[in-house]
Amino acid sequence: MLLLISFACMVPSIILFFWMRNRINQDSMNRQLYNKALLRGILCVFPVLLASGLTYITLRLAKIEEANALLYQFLYKFLVLAFAEEMVKGLMLEGLLKKNKAASLSWLDIICLMTAIGIGFQIIESLAYTFDGNIGVLVVRGITLGHAGYGFIMGYFFGKGMKYGKKSDYALGFLIPWFLHGLYDFSLSEELLSINDNFVFLPVSLAFMDLVVIIVCIVFVYRSRKKEVYTEKMPAAISAEEAAAEEEDKIAEKEES
């Protein structure tokens, strides 16, 4: 029964992925790229386990938990969980783009690809949460789509950085999702809630914000399809045909000279 609920909670993520892949981009090559992005999001779990494991061991060796349990939870949620997960997802996008240099990508594509990576990770993480047996957590995750929202934010700023060449956009693309992710996880810690019951408003507010981010993502992506600034190819992203044409032009110029 719990497994069926878990799969049902994945439906919104899957619908969002196929909507972006099939409606936003009609190029078959780029559709395959979207599939690869989803797969990379799923495979994120392995490097995330490695990165989070190393940071977790470091925290344990530092014996911070014995000195200050609240500080330990803060560092654990922000560094072991949020930092490792957002870092790996960002690296997955970078690796995907490097291996597909011939793909004709736009700013909107970067946004959707990063969102797809987030969706992939959301799916595999939801399966892990199934074993906890907490139906409430599964339902909230299925509605708010936190990782997809963080992917949207990261993709927006990464795409902006690629288009305009500003390093500050890359920094914002990582820092904002990392902060929101870490804050949400930390807000759920028993150590924080034990200080004052009023802190319960924090995770509720952040979960609602995640839902708003997803709604903004859908509206933004839908409207951006008709805006050239988001749909034109990146300066460095050209198709295989254009690359071949440029190579032929260079050969022709050499022959003429």
C-alpha positions in Angstrom: 0.0 0.0 0.0 2.8 2.4 1.0 4.6 1.6 -2.2 1.5 2.4 -4.3 1.2 5.8 -2.5 4.9 6.5 -3.2 4.4 5.8 -6.9 1.3 8.0 -6.9 3.2 10.8 -5.4 5.7 10.6 -8.2 3.1 11.2 -10.9 3.3 15.1 -10.7 7.1 14.9 -11.2 6.7 12.6 -14.2 4.0 14.7 -15.7 6.1 17.8 -15.4 9.1 16.1 -17.0 7.2 14.8 -20.1 5.4 18.2 -20.5 8.8 20.0 -20.6 10.3 17.4 -22.9 7.5 17.0 -25.4 6.0 20.5 -25.5 8.9 22.8 -24.9 11.3 21.2 -27.4 10.4 19.5 -30.7 14.0 18.6 -31.6 14.5 14.8 -31.3 18.1 15.2 -30.4 17.3 17.6 -27.5 14.5 15.2 -26.4 17.1 12.5 -25.9 19.2 15.1 -23.9 16.2 15.5 -21.6 16.0 11.8 -21.1 19.7 11.8 -20.2 19.2 14.6 -17.8 16.4 12.6 -16.0 18.7 9.6 -15.8 21.6 11.7 -14.5 19.3 13.0 -11.8 18.5 9.4 -10.8 22.1 8.4 -10.8 22.9 11.4 -8.6 22.2 9.2 -5.6 25.6 7.5 -5.8 28.0 10.5 -5.8 25.6 12.2 -3.3 26.1 9.2 -1.0 29.8 9.5 -1.4 30.0 13.3 -0.9 27.6 13.3 2.1 29.3 10.3 3.6 32.7 12.1 3.6 31.2 15.3 5.1 29.3 13.2 7.7 32.5 11.4 8.8 34.2 14.8 9.1 31.5 16.1 11.4 31.5 13.0 13.5 35.3 13.1 13.9 35.0 16.8 15.0 32.6 15.6 17.8 30.4 18.7 17.2 27.2 16.8 18.2 28.5 16.2 21.7 29.3 19.8 22.2 26.2 21.4 20.6 23.4 19.2 19.1 21.7 22.2 17.4 24.9 23.3 15.7 25.5 19.8 14.6 22.1 19.6 13.0 22.6 22.9 11.3 26.0 21.7 9.8 24.6 18.3 9.0 21.5 19.7 7.1 23.4 22.4 5.2 26.7 20.6 4.5 26.1 16.9 4.6 22.7 17.0 2.9 21.9 20.2 1.0 25.5 21.1 -0.1 26.3 17.6 -1.3 23.0 17.2 -3.2 23.0 20.6 -4.9 26.6 20.4 -5.8 26.3 17.0 -7.4 23.2 18.0 -9.4 25.0 21.1 -10.7 28.0 18.9 -11.7 25.6 16.5 -13.4 24.4 19.4 -15.6 27.9 20.5 -16.4 28.9 17.0 -17.4 25.8 16.6 -19.6 26.5 19.8 -21.5 30.2 18.9 -22.0 29.3 15.6 -23.5 26.7 17.1 -25.8 28.5 20.1 -27.2 26.7 19.7 -30.6 23.3 20.2 -29.1 21.5 23.4 -30.0 20.5 24.6 -26.6 18.8 27.7 -25.4 18.5 29.4 -22.0 15.1 27.7 -21.7 16.7 24.3 -22.4 19.2 24.8 -19.6 16.4 25.6 -17.2 14.4 22.5 -18.2 17.4 20.2 -18.3 18.4 21.3 -14.7 14.8 20.9 -13.6 14.8 17.4 -15.2 17.9 16.5 -13.2 16.1 17.7 -10.1 13.0 15.5 -11.0 15.2 12.5 -11.4 16.8 12.9 -8.0 13.3 13.6 -6.5 12.0 10.3 -7.9 14.9 8.2 -6.4 14.8 10.0 -3.1 11.1 9.5 -2.8 11.7 5.8 -3.1 14.1 6.0 -0.2 11.6 7.9 1.9 9.1 5.0 1.3 11.0 2.8 3.7 10.5 5.4 6.5 6.8 4.7 6.3 5.8 8.3 6.7 2.9 8.9 4.3 2.6 12.6 5.2 6.2 13.2 4.1 5.6 11.3 0.8 2.5 13.4 0.0 4.1 16.7 0.8 7.1 15.8 -1.4 4.8 14.7 -4.2 2.9 18.0 -4.1 5.7 20.5 -3.5 8.4 18.9 -5.8 11.2 20.6 -3.9 14.1 19.2 -5.9 12.4 20.2 -9.2 12.0 23.7 -7.9 15.6 23.9 -6.8 16.6 22.7 -10.2 14.5 25.4 -11.9 16.2 28.1 -9.8 19.7 26.6 -10.5 18.9 26.2 -14.2 17.7 29.8 -14.5 20.8 31.3 -13.2 23.2 28.8 -14.8 21.5 29.5 -18.2 21.8 33.3 -17.5 25.4 32.9 -16.7 26.0 30.9 -19.9 24.2 33.5 -22.0 25.8 36.7 -20.6 29.0 35.3 -19.2 28.6 36.5 -15.6 30.2 34.4 -12.9 28.0 35.9 -10.3 25.0 34.2 -11.9 26.6 30.8 -11.5 27.3 31.6 -7.8 23.6 32.6 -7.3 22.5 29.4 -9.2 24.2 27.3 -6.5 23.8 29.5 -3.4 20.0 30.1 -3.6 19.0 26.4 -4.0 21.6 25.4 -1.4 20.3 27.9 1.2 16.6 27.1 0.6 17.3 23.3 0.6 19.4 23.5 3.8 17.0 25.8 5.6 14.1 23.5 4.8 15.9 20.4 6.1 17.1 22.2 9.2 13.6 23.5 9.9 12.5 19.9 10.3 15.1 19.0 12.9 13.8 18.1 16.4 16.5 20.1 18.0 15.2 23.3 16.4 11.5 22.6 17.1 12.3 21.7 20.7 13.4 25.3 21.3 10.0 26.7 20.6 6.9 25.2 19.2 6.4 28.3 17.1 9.2 27.2 14.8 6.8 24.8 13.2 5.7 27.6 11.0 9.1 27.5 9.3 8.9 24.1 7.6 5.2 24.8 6.7 6.1 28.1 5.1 9.1 26.6 3.2 7.0 23.7 1.9 4.4 26.3 0.7 7.2 28.3 -0.9 8.4 25.1 -2.8 4.9 24.7 -4.2 4.9 28.4 -5.3 8.3 27.9 -7.0 6.9 25.0 -9.0 3.9 27.0 -10.1 6.2 29.8 -11.1 8.4 27.3 -13.0 5.4 26.0 -15.0 4.1 29.5 -15.8 7.6 30.8 -16.6 8.5 27.9 -18.9 5.1 28.1 -20.7 5.4 31.8 -21.4 9.1 31.7 -22.2 8.5 29.5 -25.2 7.4 32.6 -27.2 10.3 34.9 -26.0 13.4 34.9 -28.2 15.7 35.8 -25.3 15.0 32.4 -23.7 14.6 30.3 -26.9 17.5 31.5 -29.1 20.6 29.3 -29.1 23.4 30.0 -26.7 26.5 31.7 -28.3 28.6 28.6 -27.8 25.8 26.0 -28.4 25.5 25.1 -32.1 24.0 22.1 -33.9 26.0 19.3 -35.5 24.9 20.6 -38.9 26.1 24.1 -38.2 29.4 22.8 -36.9 29.9 20.7 -40.1 29.0 23.8 -42.2 31.6 25.9 -40.4 34.2 23.3 -40.9 33.5 23.1 -44.6 33.8 26.9 -44.8 37.2 26.8 -43.2 38.4 24.1 -45.6 37.1 26.2 -48.6 38.9 29.3 -47.3 42.1 27.3 -47.1 41.8 26.0 -50.6 41.1 29.5 -52.0 44.1 30.9 -50.2 
